[in-house]
């Protein structure tokens, strides 16, 4: 273990001025990026710190629109709103025509673009697109095993599994139940998290990335990694999805067991942070390793801690908020982009996929910015600057 709660309390905390100035810088970068990324979207990760342009076809485009909406909330500048509205049309077209939506990532795509756009502007097209996305996700719910199948064709035995990332796709189902009055969406989400936490949470509070389910009996079979270092290691971003995912389901369902699960996954994450508080891409690696960091995992974990702190008793809420602000200070210091001339992302030193001897990855977006790292970094900042209504 690299850290204890005692050791972590000695690190400096991000001040209000640092948080405000980090947000100003982020908004400035987002504003400059509007020129390139209104008709097109940034790719999932930078290449040499610059985002290539892409169509709206990956699992990641919502993260950019989410940044645009946060910039709009911070400035009330119509330029951001115009881009956000253009993206709503792009997402509506995508879901109506079922373009690259044969997977579970409807929340990542549509919560941050369309649910956010609907909440902020009342745009009815955004609401329609988000509900269609929730329908698409709900269609991946499997009665045998009670979970949402993440990838591939439905009922393909090679893909009959859930993944920890999906916890962030559940809020669009909770939200759809709220706006439509149809409880079946939330019911599927609730069943999914129950199955998922039973499968992925290990006795030492680390997590599996993905877990197979038996297609005939519905029983969990094997935990396997896709993006972690080993099947039995703790992939840093997966652990972070667990932190924010349990907090978000608690927000909607208020089930006490999610607080217990949150504590386990969060404390594991905190206790395994290296000296500078920016996690390596997998917790197999610690201070002094030459492996790359994944700054996005820290940004996600910070948002999860800040969300759950809204519901915890004062002392515990203060503890997690304080740690979140220490991790944010580290991100601002070590990872925030300070030079637009050499980088058009917000948060450097992320990892999308890192090849190892034991995973099926090829190196992608290694030691680069990625759009979700940028988005969660901005979300962490706005959470600490105003009373923010979440997009999830
Ligand atoms: N949800 C995919 C990832 O975190 O890379």
Boltz pocket constraint, residues with backbone or C-beta under 6 A from the ligand:
constraints:
  - pocket:
      binder: B
      contacts: [[A, 165], [A, 227], [A, 237], [A, 352]]
      max_distance: 6.0
